[in-house]
Amino acid sequence: MPRRPPVTRLQSTVLPGGLTVVTATQPHRASVALGIWVGTGGRHEPAPLNGISHFIEHLLFKGTQRRTAAGISQAIEGLGGYLNAFTDEEHTCFYARAQAHHLPRLLDVLTDMFLHSDLAPAEIAKERDVIKEEVSMYLDQPAEHVHDLLNAAQFPNHPLGRPVIGTPASLDHLQRAHFQRYLRRRYVAGATVIAAAGAVDHADLVRQVRRHSRGFRPGKRVGFEPMTHAATRPVLIHRRRTVEQTALCLGVRTCSRHDSRRFALRLLNAILGENMSSRLFQVIREEHGLTYNIQSGLTLWEDCGDWVVSAGLDHSQLQRTLKLVVRELGRIRERAPSAGELRRARDFVIGQMELSLESTENQMMTLGEQWLAYGRLMSPSATSDRLGAVTAAEIRAVAQEFFRPERLTLALVGPNTKPDPLEAILRSV
């Protein structure tokens, strides 16, 4: 008989004040991944403070009362571990991974960074220049820049339309007092989750966290500006640049992560563009040879979402490629996927999820995201069951709901082009 995989135990504890500990215990693992998550990101920022969440992410690595910047990295890497962080639209996460018996050190270093950053003026000045270089790096990469253009066009005059990293002007505006106030208001117990996965004992981690919990400021998670914009026609944004390829992003505004249609959308994404078996890859690369790579991705936020197709291609093939993409959107609107295609998509999505959870780091990421997004932990089997219940008719229904001209935004970075033919193609969906 085949061996059954070891059971992962999911547990959560909310401490007085709202600080939360969530764990995925995997006794068979040799490592542990630990993250401190805070429910604040790019969409929580008013326009003058654009980029402050990401800037703070950088600054917390620059030294505390107990450790220098080098001391922070050496404290983890000297154990053979790994330390990193990221900021997105709704979250910021600081995380580390090492052998399981080093968990107390990981917690000590991460809480020290999180609670006791010096925010030294000299470090702020240096890191401002570092982040400006990061901005320039992305601007020099059309495949990255086009995504920022897409967001700006899909979510105009809204935090979701601004780059998480900020702009040179907004970065110059940010001063030490801004960081101090933002940390006091946003980095509070009620907005913070400590997530761990691997060879971790939940009760033991809770005891360790309690010893640090007095340092977390009291307070609740702060809200954000809701997304209410709804276009009435397709939107086209084009940044003219002399480059070898045109970078293309076609965005479709969808639903929030709380919408039951999200499961059908995940399978729709797999059918259309998530892998080499998908329709877009097979048609546009394999049949017509128009691009080296074309792919799609689904992002769901608290109150909205988007599905995005991205590709790089010869400028002379832009209209032809866009017509083929739109044709595939129309095909799945008109006819539900076959039983075999649905089965392959479901097996791919579930298989990728299960493979990713073999990593303690990915397990920890899932825990933090789930708690901040839903306030609860969901087992992989429950998610698999929801995906397994999706029908071909439901996939066609979400295509009919979302693949409509007024929901489309096309962003381009490349040579000059006439907009009218492209807008006509978008209106043909």
N, C-alpha and C positions, 0 to 999 in steps of 0.2 A: 504494500500500500504506500502511496506517496506520503511524505512527511507533511504534516500541517504546519504552516508558518507560526512562529511564536506570537502570542497575543500581545498587542500593545494596549496598555491600560491608560485611558485618558482621565485626568482628574483636574479639578479646579477648586481654589479656595479664595474667597474674597475677604481680605483683612479689614479691620476697622479703618475707616477713612477711604476705602474703595480700592486700595492697591490690591491687585489680583495676581495670583500665582497659578499658572496652568502647566501641566506636564503630560508628556507621552512617555510612559515608562517602558523601556525595551531592555530587559535585563541581559539579553543575549548580545548587546552591543558593547564594544570596548570604549566608545567615546560618548561625550555628552556635548550638546549644543545648547547654548544659553543666550537668550536675547532679552533686552529691555526695550519694550515697545511703548511709544507714546502716541496717543490719538490726535496728532496734529501734523499737518503737511502743507503743501503748496496752496490748497484751496481754502485754507483757513486765514490766509494772509491778506490784509488790505493792500491796495495797489502800492502805496508808498513803501511797504515792507516786503515787496515781492522778493523772494529768495532768502528770507530770514531763516526759515526752517532748515534749509540746506546749509546755510552759512553756520548755523549753530551746530549742525551735525559735524562739520569740519572742526569747529572750535573746541568741542569737547575732547578731541584727541590732543590738544595742545598744552596740556598740563593742568595739574590740580595742586592743592596745598601739599600733597604727599608725593606726587610723582611729576617728573618732567615729561615732555612729549616722548622722548626716547625711552623713559622709564615705563610709560604705559605700554608701548609696543613690546619692549623687552620682557615685561612681566608675563605676557602671554606667549610670545614667540620663543622665549627662553625655555618654555615647557614643551616645545614642539607643537604649540597651538596656533590658532589663526584668529585674527581680530579684524572686524570691518563694521560698516554701517551703511545705511541708505535712507534716502528721503523720497517719498512719492507724494501724490496729491493729498492723501488722507492720513498717512502714517510716517513716523520716523522710527528707525530701529537701529540699536547698537548691539552687536552680537559677537560671540566668540565660540570656538570649538576646541576641545582638547580631550585627552584621556579622562575618563570619568572621575578618577580620584582627584583631579585638579579642579573640580567644580567649585569648591570654596574660593580658590584664587580667581576664577573667572568672575564669580559674583562680586568679589571684593573690588576688582579692577573696574568692572562695568558700573557698579554703583558709585565708586569714587569719581569716575568720569561724569556720570549723570548728575550727581549731586554737588560736586565740589570743584567744578571747572573754574580756573582762575580768570578766564576772559581777559587776559593781559592785553593792554593796548598795543604793544609791539606785535603780539601774535595776531591780533585782529587786522592790523595793517598788512602784515605779510600774507595772511590767508585771503584777504581781499584780492590781492594781486594773483594769488594761486587760482582762485575761482574765476577771475577774469580770463586767465589763460584757459581754464576749462570751457568757458563760454566760447572763446575764440576757436578752440579745438572742435566743438560741435558745429559752429558756423562754417568751418572749413570742410565739413563732411555733409554733402547734400543729403545723403540717406538719413542723417540725424536731423538736419535742419528742417527737412520737409515735414517731419512730425510736429515740430513746434508751429509751423505755419498752419498745418491742419487744425491743431487745437485752437489757435487764435481765430480761425474762420468758423469752426464749429461752435465755439463758446465765446462769442464776442462780448467784450466789456464784462468779463466774468473771470474769477480766479482760475477756473479750469482752462481758460484760454491763455494764461500767462505761463512762461517757462518756470518750472520748479526751481531751476538753478538761479533764476533772477536775470537781470540785465546789467550792463556796466553802470547805467545811471542809478538803478535801484541799489546796487551794491555800494556805490559811492555814498548813498544817503544813509546807510546803516551805520550806527555808532554804538559804542559799548552800552549806553543807557537803553537803547532799543533791545539789545539782547537780554539785558537784565530783566526788563519789564516783561518781555515775551516768555522767558523762562519761568518767572514767578507766576504768571497767569496760566501758562499752557502745560508746563512740565510739573503736573500735580498728581497726587495719588490716585484720584478718581479717573484719570486719563491714562494711567500707566499699567502695563501688563508685563510680568516677568514670566517668560516662557522657556521651558527646558524640555529637551527630548534626548533619549538615549538611556544609558544606565544610570537613571536618577530615581531616588526615592522621594516621593511627593512630600510626605510628612517631614522628612529631613530638610528638604529645600525650604519648605514653609518656615521651619524653625530658623534656618539661616537668614531668610528674608526678614523675619520679624526683628532680628538684631539690627538690620539696616533701616527698618521702616520709619523710625522717628525722623530720619533725614528727609523723607518725602513731604513736600509741602501739601497741606490740605487743600482740597478744591475738587471741582467737578470738571468734566470734559466740556470744552467750549464749542458751541455750534459754528456753523458756517453759512454763507450765503447760498440759498437754494438755486438750482439751475432751472430757469423758467423759459429761456429763449426757445422759440420754435420758428424756424425759417419756413417760408411759403413757396420757395423755389430752390433749385440746386444752387450751390455756392461754389465759385471757382476762385482760387487764389494762386498767383504765379509769381515766383521770385526769379527774375531773369539773371542768369549767370552763364559764363562761358565755361562749360564743362563737357567732358566726353560723353556723359550719359545724362538723360533726364531722370530725376528722382520723382517718383509718383507715389502719392498716397490717396486712396479713395476711402473716405470715411462715411459710415452709416450710423446715425444716432439711434441707439436702441433703448433698452430699459435698465432699471437699477438692479443691483445684486439681490434685492428682496423680491423681485418679480418671479413668479413661478415659470415664466417662459425662458428663464436663463438656462435651464437644462436643455431645452430644444435648441437654443442658440449655440451652446457648446458643441452639440453634435453637428449643427449646420456649419459651424466654423471648420470642423474636421472634414466634412464632406467637400467644402469649397476650397480651402486653402491652407490648412495647418501642416500638411506633410506632402511628400512626393507623390503619394497616391491621389491627392486631391484633384478636383476637376480643373482648377485654375492652373496648377502646375502641369498637369497632363496636356491641357489644351495649349497653353501659351508658351511653355518651354518645349515640351516633348513633341507636340504636333507641328507647331509653327516656328519654333526656335527664335522667339522674339526677346527672350531675356535669360540671363543666367539663373536668376532666382526670382520667384514670386511667392508671396506668402500672405496669410491673413492672421489676425489676432483679435481676441475679444477682451475688452476691459469693462468691468462693471463697478460703478461707484455707488455711493449711498442713495442717490436720487436720479441717476441717469447712467448711460453707458455708451460705448461705441464699438463698432466692428470695423476693422481697417484692413484694406488690401494695400500692400506696398511692393514696389518693384523698381528696378533700375533698367533703362532700356535706351536704345538709340532713338534720338529725337525724331528721326524720320518715321519711326514705327509707332509714335505716340497714339495717333488716332486709331490705327488698326488694333493696337493692344487694348485701348479703352473700349472699343466696340466689342471685342471678344469678352472682356470682363463683364460688361453690361449684359451681353448675351447670356452668360452663365447665370447671372442673377435672375434674368427673365425665365430661364429654363426651370430653375427650382421653384420659382413662383407658379409656373404653369403645371408642373408635374412633380409629385412627391418622389423622394428617392426610393429606389428599389429596396426590397427586403435585404438583399445581399449588401448593398451599399450602406444601409443603415446599420447592419450588423458589424461591418468592418469599422465604421466610424465609432460605434459604441465600444467595440473591443479596443480600438486605439486609445480613446480618451480614458477609459478605465485602466487599461494597461499602463499608460504613461503616468497616471496618478499613482498607481501601486508601485511602479518602479521608482518614482521620485521619492516615495516615502521610505524607501530603503536607506536613504540618507538621513542622519540625525539632524543635519542642518535644515533640510527641506521639511522634516517633521516639525521642527521648531517654528519655521516660517508659517506653516499651515496653522499651527496653534495660535500664534499671535494675530494673524490676519482674521481667523475665525472669531476670536473673542472680541476684538475691536469692531468687527463688522456685524456680528450677530449676538454677542453677549452669551454665547454658548459654544460648546465643542461638538462637532459632528463626526461620527466615525466614518471611515472610508466606505464601509459596507452600506451605510445609509445613503451616501452620495451615489454609490454604484446602483443601488436600488432605484433612486430617482432617475438616473440616466437610463436604466433598463426599462423604465416604464414609458419613456418617450416614444411616440408613434411617428411613422412617416408623415401622417397627415398633420401632426403638430409641427413638424419641421417645415412643411410647406406653408402652414398657417403663419408662422413667424416670418418667413420670407415674404409672404404677401403683406404682412403688417409693416415690416421695416424697409423692404426694398422698394421705396417709393421716391420719386424725384425730389420732393421737398425735404427728404431726410438725407440727401447726398451732399457731400462736400469733397471737392477735388483740389488737392494741393500739389503744386509742381515746383521743382527747382531745375532750371535748365535754360536753354536758348529761347529766344523770342518765339511766341506761337500765337496764332489767332484764337481768341476765346470762343467765338461763335460756334464753330463746328464742335468743339468739346462740350459746350453747354447743350447743344442739340442732342448729342449722344446721351448725356445725363438725363435729359428730359424723356428719352425713349424707354427708360426702365419701365 
